[in-house]
Amino acid sequence: MPQLANETRNFSLFDRIASKSKSIVAERVPQSVSQLRQDAGEFWSDSRANSLVQEMAHWRGKGRFEDDSEWLAIGKKHFRFVTDFARYLGRRPQFDAVLEWGPGGGSNLFQLKNIATKLYGVDISPTTLKICEGEIGPATFVPALIDPARPESFKDHVKQNVDLFVTTAVIQHFPDKAYTEAMLCEVNNVLTADAMCLIQTRYGDGQKRIRQKKSLYKHAFLRFTTFGIEEFVNILENANYRTHYVKLEPRTCYAYYFCTKK
Ligand SMILES: C[S@@+](CC[C@H](N)C(=O)[O-])C[C@H]1O[C@@H](n2cnc3c(N)ncnc32)[C@H](O)[C@@H]1O
């Protein structure tokens, strides 16, 4: 239930931002992919000084996460998803190396550190990575700061194959679909042969507000990139992932894909 309450807050926040700039939003002139990628990079990198970005990046104690149980709930839920998936595969939930794409304030890794030796966090915000490191500790956490224009540069930091890949509440903030596909392909190359993956997107449900956006990143970042379920399973297939099952959360249009490397 707290998860639904969060999303309701997110939607109303979006609507507030959008209505402030109604005249601009109304134009909806598609912008170039390079412009959108630059705007996305600038938005998330602004976490040092911008309290909205800090809350959106799930920093512990910021905004709605002043209620610590809300912050803990995110990681606990995804921890359960990972351990349930391991059980489904008949495996022990214990990992040598976890890679989370977009760890934000570290709610997921804070829980996953109990079942992993090394934790890699790939993010585009140096300040957010510092906050995440503060939650996890430098002994197990490896910050992987990337240039948003070069997602493949995460390999400069990740020097081993990883057996668990997690990305939640991140792909919906990507600037375009091709960026998502490129990230999935690059990550697949560093997965162990039996790696497990928990990948979340927002799925399109036909409503306008969930449709793929093509302009005004900073006003529409909450639900910028979305995929149909079948569309995303095909993308995963082409990027060398096998989808075992998909879990849907209709209130938020969240789809969780439980995969292994093919
Ligand atoms: C909403 S937070 C998600 C935090 C965490 N995964 C969770 O579920 O609580 C989004 C995070 O993704 C990061 N991010 C945004 N675009 C990114 C990109 N292109 N590559 C890596 N991280 C990105 C942001 O800086 C932020 O830390």
The ligand as a Gaussian input file, in Angstrom:
#p B3LYP/6-31G(d) Opt

LIG

0 1
 C       14.080000       7.084000      -9.059000
 S       15.793000       6.808000      -8.763000
 C       15.787000       5.048000      -8.568000
 C       16.527000       4.586000      -7.362000
 C       16.474000       3.082000      -7.077000
 N       16.728000       2.287000      -8.231000
 C       15.143000       2.694000      -6.469000
 O       14.380000       1.911000      -7.063000
 O       14.869000       3.174000      -5.368000
 C       16.477000       7.047000     -10.389000
 C       18.001000       7.009000     -10.421000
 O       18.445000       6.775000     -11.786000
 C       19.545000       7.603000     -12.061000
 N       19.616000       7.766000     -13.522000
 C       18.873000       8.548000     -14.319000
 N       19.257000       8.399000     -15.605000
 C       20.259000       7.486000     -15.605000
 C       21.084000       6.902000     -16.637000
 N       20.955000       7.254000     -17.898000
 N       21.989000       5.993000     -16.275000
 C       22.161000       5.647000     -14.962000
 N       21.419000       6.168000     -13.957000
 C       20.494000       7.072000     -14.280000
 C       19.257000       8.878000     -11.293000
 O       20.412000       9.674000     -11.088000
 C       18.682000       8.311000      -9.989000
 O       19.712000       8.041000      -9.086000

